[in-house]
């Protein structure tokens, strides 16, 4: 009986992580991927030029942006890379397991 149970378990990292074959990720973990991804993308978009609306630091950030210029093109590129990564990640997470 114990040999049969061992065949159903798969070990990773020298036994630190074990999982039963054919199991899927829990729904809360799948939802966490979506929430974290959306939070990260919104943070990158909202603060791409710094925190310009802050009471105390806002004028300093705006002055710094005037002197140095903005990096909007680069930040849109970074956001596009993050979106591509998120699409790949979410298709992997929500896809069917193959083992």
Secondary structure, DSSP 8 states (H G I E B T S, - for coil): -HHHHHHHEEEEGGGTEEEETT----HHHHHHHHHHHHHHHHHHHHTTT--TT-TTTHHHHHHHHHHH---HHHHHHHHHHHHHHHHHHHHHHHS----
